Amino acid sequence: MFEKILFPTDFSDVAHKALQYVKQLRDAGGTEVVVLHVIDQSNLELLSSYSTIQDYVSIENEIQKRAIEQIGFIGNELRQLGFTVSERIEKGIPVRVVLKVADEMNPTVIVVGSHGKSNLEEMLLGSVSEKVVRKARHPVLVVKR
């Protein structure tokens, strides 16, 4: 029933909890997982206004390096359970990228955590998960914290 799973993650505690649900979907027919991390372009743009070009490039490279390490760890965990795993790191506006990837891969379910790393931002702007729920053309499983 849940063969193809899209798992967008920001590596937060709630995303880690959502990962546990992804793992359980193996017993519900899950075979393939796309693990997606979006490096928020708006955060990079804000950073660029306060940094020199050299600092900006250095920080962006560090963000990319950490994302590669963390997404690799998640991918390995899922492979050990028997999933076929694709790992994607994209830059952009998180909700737009999640919806674009979902349209490309046509998942049977999108599994997201209910809250990301910034609760204040979510109160002011609305959370990525809430926007994914409203706009996605695919079923979405939201995991509460």
N, CA, C and O atoms as CSV, one atom per row, in Angstrom:
chain,resi,resn,atom,element,x,y,z
A,1,MET,N,N,0.802,-1.198,0.000
A,1,MET,CA,C,0.000,0.000,0.000
A,1,MET,C,C,0.853,1.273,0.000
A,1,MET,O,O,0.498,2.256,-0.651
A,2,PHE,N,N,1.970,1.258,0.723
A,2,PHE,CA,C,2.851,2.423,0.788
A,2,PHE,C,C,4.197,2.101,0.145
A,2,PHE,O,O,5.240,2.211,0.789
A,3,GLU,N,N,4.169,1.710,-1.106
A,3,GLU,CA,C,5.398,1.247,-1.764
A,3,GLU,C,C,6.456,2.333,-1.872
A,3,GLU,O,O,7.626,2.097,-1.573
A,4,LYS,N,N,6.047,3.522,-2.298
A,4,LYS,CA,C,6.997,4.583,-2.624
A,4,LYS,C,C,6.782,5.742,-1.653
A,4,LYS,O,O,5.720,6.364,-1.637
A,5,ILE,N,N,7.802,6.024,-0.844
A,5,ILE,CA,C,7.676,6.991,0.242
A,5,ILE,C,C,8.608,8.177,-0.007
A,5,ILE,O,O,9.789,8.004,-0.306
A,6,LEU,N,N,8.057,9.379,0.120
A,6,LEU,CA,C,8.876,10.584,0.112
A,6,LEU,C,C,9.020,11.037,1.552
A,6,LEU,O,O,8.025,11.274,2.239
A,7,PHE,N,N,10.262,11.157,2.011
A,7,PHE,CA,C,10.543,11.571,3.378
A,7,PHE,C,C,11.385,12.842,3.374
A,7,PHE,O,O,12.614,12.777,3.352
A,8,PRO,N,N,10.715,14.012,3.397
A,8,PRO,CA,C,11.459,15.270,3.521
A,8,PRO,C,C,11.901,15.432,4.974
A,8,PRO,O,O,11.114,15.191,5.890
A,9,THR,N,N,13.136,15.831,5.188
A,9,THR,CA,C,13.649,15.969,6.551
A,9,THR,C,C,14.478,17.234,6.698
A,9,THR,O,O,15.215,17.629,5.795
A,10,ASP,N,N,14.338,17.855,7.858
A,10,ASP,CA,C,15.213,18.970,8.218
A,10,ASP,C,C,16.167,18.546,9.333
A,10,ASP,O,O,16.872,19.375,9.909
A,11,PHE,N,N,16.181,17.252,9.629
A,11,PHE,CA,C,17.049,16.637,10.632
A,11,PHE,C,C,16.689,17.051,12.066
A,11,PHE,O,O,17.510,16.904,12.972
A,12,SER,N,N,15.489,17.560,12.277
A,12,SER,CA,C,15.033,17.944,13.615
A,12,SER,C,C,14.604,16.707,14.395
A,12,SER,O,O,14.559,15.601,13.855
A,13,ASP,N,N,14.293,16.908,15.658
A,13,ASP,CA,C,13.811,15.804,16.494
A,13,ASP,C,C,12.495,15.234,15.962
A,13,ASP,O,O,12.287,14.021,15.973
A,14,VAL,N,N,11.613,16.117,15.498
A,14,VAL,CA,C,10.331,15.642,14.972
A,14,VAL,C,C,10.542,14.870,13.668
A,14,VAL,O,O,9.845,13.889,13.408
A,15,ALA,N,N,11.490,15.303,12.858
A,15,ALA,CA,C,11.807,14.562,11.638
A,15,ALA,C,C,12.362,13.182,11.984
A,15,ALA,O,O,12.078,12.200,11.297
A,16,HIS,N,N,13.149,13.117,13.044
A,16,HIS,CA,C,13.669,11.814,13.492
A,16,HIS,C,C,12.518,10.902,13.922
A,16,HIS,O,O,12.524,9.706,13.634
A,17,LYS,N,N,11.545,11.469,14.603
A,17,LYS,CA,C,10.376,10.689,15.000
A,17,LYS,C,C,9.604,10.219,13.759
A,17,LYS,O,O,9.121,9.087,13.718
A,18,ALA,N,N,9.489,11.089,12.751
A,18,ALA,CA,C,8.817,10.710,11.500
A,18,ALA,C,C,9.573,9.577,10.801
A,18,ALA,O,O,8.960,8.718,10.168
A,19,LEU,N,N,10.901,9.577,10.916
A,19,LEU,CA,C,11.709,8.504,10.328
A,19,LEU,C,C,11.315,7.144,10.911
A,19,LEU,O,O,11.322,6.137,10.205
A,20,GLN,N,N,10.978,7.122,12.179
A,20,GLN,CA,C,10.559,5.857,12.802
A,20,GLN,C,C,9.279,5.333,12.143
A,20,GLN,O,O,9.105,4.122,12.003
A,21,TYR,N,N,8.390,6.233,11.741
A,21,TYR,CA,C,7.174,5.829,11.025
A,21,TYR,C,C,7.512,5.323,9.621
A,21,TYR,O,O,6.922,4.354,9.141
A,22,VAL,N,N,8.464,5.989,8.973
A,22,VAL,CA,C,8.900,5.521,7.650
A,22,VAL,C,C,9.390,4.082,7.758
A,22,VAL,O,O,9.046,3.240,6.929
A,23,LYS,N,N,10.187,3.803,8.771
A,23,LYS,CA,C,10.713,2.451,8.974
A,23,LYS,C,C,9.582,1.441,9.153
A,23,LYS,O,O,9.658,0.327,8.635
A,24,GLN,N,N,8.540,1.822,9.879
A,24,GLN,CA,C,7.415,0.921,10.107
A,24,GLN,C,C,6.607,0.659,8.835
A,24,GLN,O,O,5.914,-0.353,8.727
A,25,LEU,N,N,6.702,1.572,7.883
A,25,LEU,CA,C,5.970,1.378,6.626
A,25,LEU,C,C,6.550,0.234,5.795
A,25,LEU,O,O,5.937,-0.186,4.814
A,26,ARG,N,N,7.707,-0.267,6.169
A,26,ARG,CA,C,8.285,-1.450,5.510
A,26,ARG,C,C,7.311,-2.623,5.645
A,26,ARG,O,O,7.135,-3.412,4.717
A,27,ASP,N,N,6.681,-2.719,6.826
A,27,ASP,CA,C,5.718,-3.797,7.066
A,27,ASP,C,C,4.390,-3.575,6.346
A,27,ASP,O,O,3.567,-4.487,6.263
A,28,ALA,N,N,4.180,-2.358,5.821
A,28,ALA,CA,C,2.950,-2.043,5.087
A,28,ALA,C,C,3.206,-2.006,3.587
A,28,ALA,O,O,2.455,-1.383,2.836
A,29,GLY,N,N,4.275,-2.679,3.154
A,29,GLY,CA,C,4.570,-2.770,1.728
A,29,GLY,C,C,5.567,-1.765,1.210
A,29,GLY,O,O,5.827,-1.715,0.008
A,30,GLY,N,N,6.138,-0.957,2.098
A,30,GLY,CA,C,7.112,0.034,1.660
A,30,GLY,C,C,8.366,-0.606,1.096
A,30,GLY,O,O,8.968,-1.471,1.733
A,31,THR,N,N,8.762,-0.183,-0.095
A,31,THR,CA,C,9.957,-0.727,-0.719
A,31,THR,C,C,10.970,0.350,-1.091
A,31,THR,O,O,12.172,0.086,-1.132
A,32,GLU,N,N,10.493,1.555,-1.360
A,32,GLU,CA,C,11.364,2.607,-1.870
A,32,GLU,C,C,11.154,3.881,-1.069
A,32,GLU,O,O,10.019,4.272,-0.797
A,33,VAL,N,N,12.259,4.532,-0.688
A,33,VAL,CA,C,12.186,5.800,0.037
A,33,VAL,C,C,13.091,6.809,-0.645
A,33,VAL,O,O,14.248,6.520,-0.952
A,34,VAL,N,N,12.552,7.992,-0.877
A,34,VAL,CA,C,13.366,9.120,-1.297
A,34,VAL,C,C,13.499,10.019,-0.080
A,34,VAL,O,O,12.513,10.573,0.408
A,35,VAL,N,N,14.731,10.160,0.408
A,35,VAL,CA,C,15.016,11.030,1.543
A,35,VAL,C,C,15.436,12.377,0.956
A,35,VAL,O,O,16.399,12.467,0.194
A,36,LEU,N,N,14.694,13.418,1.327
A,36,LEU,CA,C,14.903,14.744,0.747
A,36,LEU,C,C,15.234,15.749,1.837
A,36,LEU,O,O,14.524,15.848,2.838
A,37,HIS,N,N,16.303,16.486,1.640
A,37,HIS,CA,C,16.610,17.620,2.512
A,37,HIS,C,C,16.705,18.852,1.636
A,37,HIS,O,O,17.367,18.845,0.598
A,38,VAL,N,N,16.029,19.920,2.070
A,38,VAL,CA,C,16.059,21.171,1.318
A,38,VAL,C,C,16.838,22.208,2.119
A,38,VAL,O,O,16.489,22.542,3.251
A,39,ILE,N,N,17.886,22.697,1.506
A,39,ILE,CA,C,18.633,23.808,2.101
A,39,ILE,C,C,17.848,25.063,1.754
A,39,ILE,O,O,17.718,25.433,0.587
A,40,ASP,N,N,17.329,25.707,2.788
A,40,ASP,CA,C,16.404,26.833,2.619
A,40,ASP,C,C,17.111,28.024,1.973
A,40,ASP,O,O,17.996,28.635,2.571
A,41,GLN,N,N,16.710,28.342,0.755
A,41,GLN,CA,C,17.320,29.430,-0.008
A,41,GLN,C,C,17.138,30.774,0.699
A,41,GLN,O,O,18.028,31.622,0.643
A,42,SER,N,N,16.002,30.979,1.361
A,42,SER,CA,C,15.779,32.263,2.039
A,42,SER,C,C,16.767,32.462,3.186
A,42,SER,O,O,17.197,33.588,3.442
A,43,ASN,N,N,17.132,31.384,3.878
A,43,ASN,CA,C,18.147,31.492,4.929
A,43,ASN,C,C,19.506,31.832,4.335
A,43,ASN,O,O,20.262,32.612,4.913
A,44,LEU,N,N,19.819,31.246,3.174
A,44,LEU,CA,C,21.095,31.545,2.520
A,44,LEU,C,C,21.134,33.001,2.059
A,44,LEU,O,O,22.167,33.663,2.164
A,45,GLU,N,N,20.001,33.496,1.547
A,45,GLU,CA,C,19.959,34.891,1.098
A,45,GLU,C,C,20.136,35.844,2.267
A,45,GLU,O,O,20.821,36.859,2.144
A,46,LEU,N,N,19.523,35.526,3.397
A,46,LEU,CA,C,19.686,36.340,4.596
A,46,LEU,C,C,21.147,36.322,5.047
A,46,LEU,O,O,21.709,37.356,5.409
A,47,LEU,N,N,21.742,35.150,5.020
A,47,LEU,CA,C,23.139,35.002,5.397
A,47,LEU,C,C,24.042,35.833,4.490
A,47,LEU,O,O,24.996,36.453,4.960
A,48,SER,N,N,23.744,35.848,3.203
A,48,SER,CA,C,24.601,36.567,2.256
A,48,SER,C,C,24.591,38.072,2.507
A,48,SER,O,O,25.563,38.757,2.188
A,49,SER,N,N,23.505,38.591,3.075
A,49,SER,CA,C,23.454,40.025,3.338
A,49,SER,C,C,24.284,40.423,4.553
A,49,SER,O,O,24.570,41.605,4.742
A,50,TYR,N,N,24.675,39.454,5.381
A,50,TYR,CA,C,25.461,39.734,6.576
A,50,TYR,C,C,26.877,39.176,6.507
A,50,TYR,O,O,27.619,39.281,7.484
A,51,SER,N,N,27.266,38.599,5.406
A,51,SER,CA,C,28.561,37.930,5.303
A,51,SER,C,C,29.345,38.424,4.099
A,51,SER,O,O,28.791,38.963,3.141
A,52,THR,N,N,30.643,38.222,4.179
A,52,THR,CA,C,31.465,38.433,2.995
A,52,THR,C,C,31.251,37.237,2.070
A,52,THR,O,O,30.729,36.209,2.501
A,53,ILE,N,N,31.639,37.360,0.837
A,53,ILE,CA,C,31.477,36.262,-0.125
A,53,ILE,C,C,32.233,35.028,0.352
A,53,ILE,O,O,31.729,33.909,0.248
A,54,GLN,N,N,33.442,35.228,0.876
A,54,GLN,CA,C,34.240,34.098,1.348
A,54,GLN,C,C,33.556,33.405,2.523
A,54,GLN,O,O,33.495,32.176,2.568
A,55,ASP,N,N,33.039,34.187,3.480
A,55,ASP,CA,C,32.323,33.602,4.617
A,55,ASP,C,C,31.073,32.865,4.147
A,55,ASP,O,O,30.787,31.759,4.605
A,56,TYR,N,N,30.340,33.478,3.239
A,56,TYR,CA,C,29.108,32.885,2.722
A,56,TYR,C,C,29.390,31.529,2.077
A,56,TYR,O,O,28.697,30.550,2.354
A,57,VAL,N,N,30.400,31.472,1.223
A,57,VAL,CA,C,30.751,30.231,0.539
A,57,VAL,C,C,31.181,29.182,1.551
A,57,VAL,O,O,30.806,28.015,1.439
A,58,SER,N,N,31.961,29.589,2.531
A,58,SER,CA,C,32.417,28.663,3.561
A,58,SER,C,C,31.240,28.102,4.361
A,58,SER,O,O,31.176,26.897,4.603
A,59,ILE,N,N,30.323,28.955,4.766
A,59,ILE,CA,C,29.157,28.508,5.538
A,59,ILE,C,C,28.254,27.630,4.682
A,59,ILE,O,O,27.770,26.601,5.154
A,60,GLU,N,N,28.023,28.014,3.448
A,60,GLU,CA,C,27.192,27.197,2.563
A,60,GLU,C,C,27.812,25.814,2.349
A,60,GLU,O,O,27.099,24.810,2.334
A,61,ASN,N,N,29.120,25.761,2.185
A,61,ASN,CA,C,29.802,24.473,2.028
A,61,ASN,C,C,29.653,23.616,3.284
A,61,ASN,O,O,29.463,22.404,3.188
A,62,GLU,N,N,29.739,24.237,4.453
A,62,GLU,CA,C,29.576,23.506,5.709
A,62,GLU,C,C,28.150,22.973,5.853
A,62,GLU,O,O,27.954,21.839,6.290
A,63,ILE,N,N,27.167,23.777,5.491
A,63,ILE,CA,C,25.766,23.334,5.528
A,63,ILE,C,C,25.585,22.131,4.607
A,63,ILE,O,O,24.956,21.144,4.989
A,64,GLN,N,N,26.126,22.208,3.413
A,64,GLN,CA,C,26.041,21.119,2.436
A,64,GLN,C,C,26.726,19.861,2.969
A,64,GLN,O,O,26.190,18.759,2.850
A,65,LYS,N,N,27.900,20.027,3.552
A,65,LYS,CA,C,28.655,18.885,4.087
A,65,LYS,C,C,27.872,18.181,5.192
A,65,LYS,O,O,27.781,16.954,5.208
A,66,ARG,N,N,27.312,18.957,6.111
A,66,ARG,CA,C,26.525,18.369,7.207
A,66,ARG,C,C,25.283,17.663,6.673
A,66,ARG,O,O,24.919,16.590,7.155
A,67,ALA,N,N,24.638,18.263,5.685
A,67,ALA,CA,C,23.440,17.645,5.092
A,67,ALA,C,C,23.795,16.309,4.448
A,67,ALA,O,O,23.054,15.337,4.589
A,68,ILE,N,N,24.911,16.255,3.748
A,68,ILE,CA,C,25.346,15.007,3.107
A,68,ILE,C,C,25.595,13.929,4.160
A,68,ILE,O,O,25.198,12.778,3.980
A,69,GLU,N,N,26.254,14.303,5.258
A,69,GLU,CA,C,26.520,13.330,6.324
A,69,GLU,C,C,25.223,12.809,6.940
A,69,GLU,O,O,25.045,11.603,7.106
A,70,GLN,N,N,24.318,13.733,7.276
A,70,GLN,CA,C,23.091,13.339,7.958
A,70,GLN,C,C,22.157,12.542,7.050
A,70,GLN,O,O,21.547,11.568,7.491
A,71,ILE,N,N,22.042,12.944,5.799
A,71,ILE,CA,C,21.155,12.225,4.887
A,71,ILE,C,C,21.741,10.846,4.572
A,71,ILE,O,O,21.001,9.886,4.358
A,72,GLY,N,N,23.059,10.757,4.544
A,72,GLY,CA,C,23.712,9.464,4.326
A,72,GLY,C,C,23.446,8.496,5.463
A,72,GLY,O,O,23.222,7.306,5.241
A,73,PHE,N,N,23.472,9.011,6.674
A,73,PHE,CA,C,23.184,8.184,7.848
A,73,PHE,C,C,21.758,7.638,7.778
A,73,PHE,O,O,21.528,6.453,8.018
A,74,ILE,N,N,20.803,8.509,7.448
A,74,ILE,CA,C,19.397,8.084,7.318
A,74,ILE,C,C,19.256,7.055,6.212
A,74,ILE,O,O,18.585,6.038,6.385
A,75,GLY,N,N,19.885,7.317,5.080
A,75,GLY,CA,C,19.822,6.387,3.955
A,75,GLY,C,C,20.350,5.012,4.327
A,75,GLY,O,O,19.750,3.997,3.974
A,76,ASN,N,N,21.469,4.974,5.038
A,76,ASN,CA,C,22.045,3.690,5.456
A,76,ASN,C,C,21.126,2.937,6.408
A,76,ASN,O,O,20.982,1.719,6.302
A,77,GLU,N,N,20.498,3.664,7.346
A,77,GLU,CA,C,19.543,3.025,8.261
A,77,GLU,C,C,18.417,2.353,7.475
A,77,GLU,O,O,18.042,1.217,7.764
A,78,LEU,N,N,17.891,3.055,6.494
A,78,LEU,CA,C,16.765,2.526,5.719
A,78,LEU,C,C,17.200,1.359,4.828
A,78,LEU,O,O,16.453,0.395,4.657
A,79,ARG,N,N,18.394,1.445,4.266
A,79,ARG,CA,C,18.897,0.337,3.437
A,79,ARG,C,C,19.052,-0.939,4.257
A,79,ARG,O,O,18.783,-2.035,3.765
A,80,GLN,N,N,19.487,-0.795,5.504
A,80,GLN,CA,C,19.649,-1.967,6.368
A,80,GLN,C,C,18.317,-2.659,6.635
A,80,GLN,O,O,18.283,-3.848,6.954
A,81,LEU,N,N,17.228,-1.917,6.504
A,81,LEU,CA,C,15.895,-2.505,6.687
A,81,LEU,C,C,15.340,-3.098,5.398
A,81,LEU,O,O,14.265,-3.697,5.392
A,82,GLY,N,N,16.084,-2.927,4.303
A,82,GLY,CA,C,15.662,-3.512,3.035
A,82,GLY,C,C,15.024,-2.552,2.053
A,82,GLY,O,O,14.563,-2.974,0.992
A,83,PHE,N,N,14.986,-1.262,2.383
A,83,PHE,CA,C,14.439,-0.275,1.450
A,83,PHE,C,C,15.435,0.022,0.334
A,83,PHE,O,O,16.647,-0.050,0.536
A,84,THR,N,N,14.919,0.350,-0.826
A,84,THR,CA,C,15.713,0.978,-1.872
A,84,THR,C,C,15.653,2.474,-1.580
A,84,THR,O,O,14.565,3.030,-1.435
A,85,VAL,N,N,16.808,3.134,-1.491
A,85,VAL,CA,C,16.843,4.516,-1.020
A,85,VAL,C,C,17.525,5.416,-2.040
A,85,VAL,O,O,18.570,5.081,-2.598
A,86,SER,N,N,16.897,6.577,-2.266
A,86,SER,CA,C,17.523,7.668,-3.014
A,86,SER,C,C,17.667,8.838,-2.058
A,86,SER,O,O,16.763,9.121,-1.271
A,87,GLU,N,N,18.793,9.511,-2.127
A,87,GLU,CA,C,19.048,10.662,-1.268
A,87,GLU,C,C,19.151,11.897,-2.138
A,87,GLU,O,O,19.890,11.925,-3.122
A,88,ARG,N,N,18.392,12.929,-1.755
A,88,ARG,CA,C,18.405,14.178,-2.531
A,88,ARG,C,C,18.600,15.356,-1.599
A,88,ARG,O,O,17.939,15.475,-0.568
A,89,ILE,N,N,19.517,16.220,-1.983
A,89,ILE,CA,C,19.708,17.495,-1.296
A,89,ILE,C,C,19.484,18.575,-2.344
A,89,ILE,O,O,20.155,18.619,-3.375
A,90,GLU,N,N,18.526,19.440,-2.052
A,90,GLU,CA,C,18.162,20.502,-2.992
A,90,GLU,C,C,18.265,21.844,-2.281
A,90,GLU,O,O,18.204,21.907,-1.054
A,91,LYS,N,N,18.421,22.914,-3.052
A,91,LYS,CA,C,18.353,24.276,-2.524
A,91,LYS,C,C,17.078,24.906,-3.058
A,91,LYS,O,O,16.706,24.704,-4.214
A,92,GLY,N,N,16.416,25.667,-2.204
A,92,GLY,CA,C,15.210,26.346,-2.645
A,92,GLY,C,C,14.293,26.656,-1.482
A,92,GLY,O,O,14.712,26.645,-0.324
A,93,ILE,N,N,13.057,26.928,-1.793
A,93,ILE,CA,C,12.041,27.156,-0.774
A,93,ILE,C,C,11.476,25.791,-0.428
A,93,ILE,O,O,10.909,25.123,-1.293
A,94,PRO,N,N,11.619,25.362,0.829
A,94,PRO,CA,C,11.308,23.970,1.184
A,94,PRO,C,C,9.965,23.449,0.686
A,94,PRO,O,O,9.921,22.377,0.083
A,95,VAL,N,N,8.885,24.156,0.913
A,95,VAL,CA,C,7.581,23.627,0.498
A,95,VAL,C,C,7.513,23.453,-1.015
A,95,VAL,O,O,6.955,22.466,-1.495
A,96,ARG,N,N,8.060,24.376,-1.760
A,96,ARG,CA,C,8.039,24.274,-3.227
A,96,ARG,C,C,8.853,23.075,-3.710
A,96,ARG,O,O,8.437,22.349,-4.614
A,97,VAL,N,N,10.016,22.881,-3.095
A,97,VAL,CA,C,10.867,21.764,-3.503
A,97,VAL,C,C,10.207,20.429,-3.151
A,97,VAL,O,O,10.225,19.494,-3.953
A,98,VAL,N,N,9.628,20.341,-1.956
A,98,VAL,CA,C,8.953,19.094,-1.559
A,98,VAL,C,C,7.837,18.770,-2.539
A,98,VAL,O,O,7.714,17.627,-2.977
A,99,LEU,N,N,7.029,19.750,-2.885
A,99,LEU,CA,C,5.920,19.515,-3.811
A,99,LEU,C,C,6.419,19.167,-5.214
A,99,LEU,O,O,5.826,18.331,-5.895
A,100,LYS,N,N,7.503,19.805,-5.643
A,100,LYS,CA,C,8.083,19.510,-6.970
A,100,LYS,C,C,8.610,18.078,-7.018
A,100,LYS,O,O,8.360,17.354,-7.981
A,101,VAL,N,N,9.335,17.671,-5.984
A,101,VAL,CA,C,9.873,16.313,-5.937
A,101,VAL,C,C,8.730,15.301,-5.873
A,101,VAL,O,O,8.789,14.254,-6.517
A,102,ALA,N,N,7.693,15.612,-5.098
A,102,ALA,CA,C,6.534,14.716,-5.015
A,102,ALA,C,C,5.885,14.553,-6.386
A,102,ALA,O,O,5.513,13.441,-6.763
A,103,ASP,N,N,5.747,15.626,-7.122
A,103,ASP,CA,C,5.156,15.529,-8.458
A,103,ASP,C,C,6.044,14.716,-9.403
A,103,ASP,O,O,5.536,13.987,-10.254
A,104,GLU,N,N,7.354,14.837,-9.258
A,104,GLU,CA,C,8.286,14.085,-10.098
A,104,GLU,C,C,8.234,12.585,-9.811
A,104,GLU,O,O,8.219,11.771,-10.734
A,105,MET,N,N,8.206,12.226,-8.528
A,105,MET,CA,C,8.344,10.811,-8.167
A,105,MET,C,C,7.026,10.087,-7.950
A,105,MET,O,O,6.994,8.857,-7.935
A,106,ASN,N,N,5.938,10.829,-7.781
A,106,ASN,CA,C,4.609,10.250,-7.584
A,106,ASN,C,C,4.587,9.225,-6.445
A,106,ASN,O,O,4.324,8.044,-6.675
A,107,PRO,N,N,4.866,9.682,-5.207
A,107,PRO,CA,C,4.914,8.749,-4.081
A,107,PRO,C,C,3.525,8.262,-3.683
A,107,PRO,O,O,2.526,8.918,-3.976
A,108,THR,N,N,3.464,7.122,-3.021
A,108,THR,CA,C,2.189,6.674,-2.471
A,108,THR,C,C,1.907,7.373,-1.154
A,108,THR,O,O,0.759,7.416,-0.713
A,109,VAL,N,N,2.951,7.929,-0.508
A,109,VAL,CA,C,2.762,8.719,0.716
A,109,VAL,C,C,3.972,9.633,0.924
A,109,VAL,O,O,5.104,9.289,0.583
A,110,ILE,N,N,3.693,10.806,1.494
A,110,ILE,CA,C,4.723,11.736,1.934
A,110,ILE,C,C,4.681,11.708,3.458
A,110,ILE,O,O,3.620,11.911,4.049
A,111,VAL,N,N,5.812,11.460,4.098
A,111,VAL,CA,C,5.861,11.405,5.561
A,111,VAL,C,C,6.651,12.613,6.054
A,111,VAL,O,O,7.831,12.764,5.740
A,112,VAL,N,N,5.982,13.476,6.835
A,112,VAL,CA,C,6.630,14.687,7.354
A,112,VAL,C,C,6.398,14.819,8.851
A,112,VAL,O,O,5.405,14.328,9.388
A,113,GLY,N,N,7.328,15.487,9.510
A,113,GLY,CA,C,7.139,15.851,10.911
A,113,GLY,C,C,6.255,17.072,10.995
A,113,GLY,O,O,6.235,17.900,10.084
A,114,SER,N,N,5.522,17.186,12.088
A,114,SER,CA,C,4.566,18.282,12.218
A,114,SER,C,C,5.229,19.639,12.413
A,114,SER,O,O,4.646,20.661,12.051
A,115,HIS,N,N,6.418,19.674,12.967
A,115,HIS,CA,C,7.122,20.921,13.217
A,115,HIS,C,C,8.579,20.762,12.846
A,115,HIS,O,O,9.182,19.706,13.037
A,116,GLY,N,N,9.130,21.835,12.312
A,116,GLY,CA,C,10.544,21.812,11.966
A,116,GLY,C,C,11.386,22.397,13.077
A,116,GLY,O,O,11.008,22.363,14.248
A,117,LYS,N,N,12.530,22.933,12.698
A,117,LYS,CA,C,13.481,23.437,13.686
A,117,LYS,C,C,13.069,24.777,14.284
A,117,LYS,O,O,13.514,25.109,15.383
A,118,SER,N,N,12.248,25.545,13.610
A,118,SER,CA,C,11.946,26.895,14.079
A,118,SER,C,C,10.467,27.058,14.396
A,118,SER,O,O,9.670,27.350,13.504
A,119,ASN,N,N,10.100,26.875,15.646
A,119,ASN,CA,C,8.706,27.049,16.039
A,119,ASN,C,C,8.243,28.489,15.891
A,119,ASN,O,O,7.092,28.719,15.521
A,120,LEU,N,N,9.111,29.477,16.171
A,120,LEU,CA,C,8.735,30.873,16.034
A,120,LEU,C,C,8.395,31.181,14.580
A,120,LEU,O,O,7.392,31.836,14.299
A,121,GLU,N,N,9.227,30.710,13.662
A,121,GLU,CA,C,8.972,30.938,12.245
A,121,GLU,C,C,7.645,30.311,11.833
A,121,GLU,O,O,6.892,30.898,11.055
A,122,GLU,N,N,7.359,29.124,12.353
A,122,GLU,CA,C,6.113,28.456,11.999
A,122,GLU,C,C,4.905,29.247,12.474
A,122,GLU,O,O,3.892,29.301,11.776
A,123,MET,N,N,4.994,29.866,13.660
A,123,MET,CA,C,3.872,30.646,14.169
A,123,MET,C,C,3.632,31.872,13.301
A,123,MET,O,O,2.487,32.273,13.093
A,124,LEU,N,N,4.706,32.469,12.794
A,124,LEU,CA,C,4.568,33.693,12.022
A,124,LEU,C,C,4.239,33.425,10.556
A,124,LEU,O,O,3.464,34.168,9.954
A,125,LEU,N,N,4.814,32.384,9.980
A,125,LEU,CA,C,4.703,32.173,8.546
A,125,LEU,C,C,3.901,30.934,8.164
A,125,LEU,O,O,3.520,30.791,7.003
A,126,GLY,N,N,3.639,30.047,9.099
A,126,GLY,CA,C,3.012,28.778,8.748
A,126,GLY,C,C,4.083,27.758,8.445
A,126,GLY,O,O,5.094,28.077,7.820
A,127,SER,N,N,3.871,26.547,8.878
A,127,SER,CA,C,4.908,25.533,8.752
A,127,SER,C,C,4.950,24.919,7.365
A,127,SER,O,O,3.971,24.945,6.619
A,128,VAL,N,N,6.104,24.370,7.044
A,128,VAL,CA,C,6.270,23.663,5.782
A,128,VAL,C,C,5.312,22.474,5.727
A,128,VAL,O,O,4.668,22.238,4.704
A,129,SER,N,N,5.220,21.735,6.816
A,129,SER,CA,C,4.344,20.554,6.799
A,129,SER,C,C,2.891,20.948,6.570
A,129,SER,O,O,2.172,20.258,5.847
A,130,GLU,N,N,2.453,22.040,7.171
A,130,GLU,CA,C,1.064,22.476,6.983
A,130,GLU,C,C,0.808,22.838,5.524
A,130,GLU,O,O,-0.245,22.515,4.976
A,131,LYS,N,N,1.762,23.502,4.903
A,131,LYS,CA,C,1.606,23.871,3.489
A,131,LYS,C,C,1.662,22.641,2.587
A,131,LYS,O,O,0.954,22.575,1.582
A,132,VAL,N,N,2.497,21.675,2.939
A,132,VAL,CA,C,2.555,20.434,2.157
A,132,VAL,C,C,1.210,19.718,2.245
A,132,VAL,O,O,0.695,19.232,1.238
A,133,VAL,N,N,0.641,19.654,3.456
A,133,VAL,CA,C,-0.661,19.000,3.626
A,133,VAL,C,C,-1.711,19.676,2.740
A,133,VAL,O,O,-2.494,18.996,2.076
A,134,ARG,N,N,-1.728,21.002,2.729
A,134,ARG,CA,C,-2.749,21.725,1.958
A,134,ARG,C,C,-2.556,21.609,0.453
A,134,ARG,O,O,-3.537,21.563,-0.289
A,135,LYS,N,N,-1.310,21.562,-0.011
A,135,LYS,CA,C,-1.053,21.685,-1.448
A,135,LYS,C,C,-0.657,20.387,-2.153
A,135,LYS,O,O,-0.690,20.324,-3.382
A,136,ALA,N,N,-0.291,19.374,-1.411
A,136,ALA,CA,C,0.187,18.132,-2.032
A,136,ALA,C,C,-0.948,17.421,-2.762
A,136,ALA,O,O,-2.105,17.480,-2.347
A,137,ARG,N,N,-0.599,16.757,-3.841
A,137,ARG,CA,C,-1.552,15.940,-4.610
A,137,ARG,C,C,-1.478,14.480,-4.207
A,137,ARG,O,O,-2.110,13.620,-4.820
A,138,HIS,N,N,-0.698,14.212,-3.170
A,138,HIS,CA,C,-0.474,12.845,-2.707
A,138,HIS,C,C,-0.842,12.759,-1.237
A,138,HIS,O,O,-0.871,13.780,-0.550
A,139,PRO,N,N,-1.123,11.563,-0.741
A,139,PRO,CA,C,-1.412,11.416,0.696
A,139,PRO,C,C,-0.201,11.861,1.523
A,139,PRO,O,O,0.952,11.637,1.154
A,140,VAL,N,N,-0.510,12.497,2.654
A,140,VAL,CA,C,0.541,12.976,3.542
A,140,VAL,C,C,0.293,12.418,4.943
A,140,VAL,O,O,-0.802,12.542,5.491
A,141,LEU,N,N,1.322,11.807,5.507
A,141,LEU,CA,C,1.276,11.332,6.884
A,141,LEU,C,C,2.085,12.327,7.717
A,141,LEU,O,O,3.293,12.466,7.531
A,142,VAL,N,N,1.402,13.018,8.641
A,142,VAL,CA,C,2.049,14.003,9.491
A,142,VAL,C,C,2.274,13.366,10.863
A,142,VAL,O,O,1.341,12.872,11.496
A,143,VAL,N,N,3.522,13.388,11.304
A,143,VAL,CA,C,3.892,12.802,12.592
A,143,VAL,C,C,4.051,13.930,13.599
A,143,VAL,O,O,4.881,14.823,13.431
A,144,LYS,N,N,3.233,13.872,14.657
A,144,LYS,CA,C,3.282,14.896,15.696
A,144,LYS,C,C,4.506,14.708,16.573
A,144,LYS,O,O,5.061,13.614,16.677
A,145,ARG,N,N,4.914,15.804,17.203
A,145,ARG,CA,C,6.083,15.710,18.083
A,145,ARG,C,C,5.774,15.034,19.342
A,145,ARG,O,O,6.653,14.876,20.190
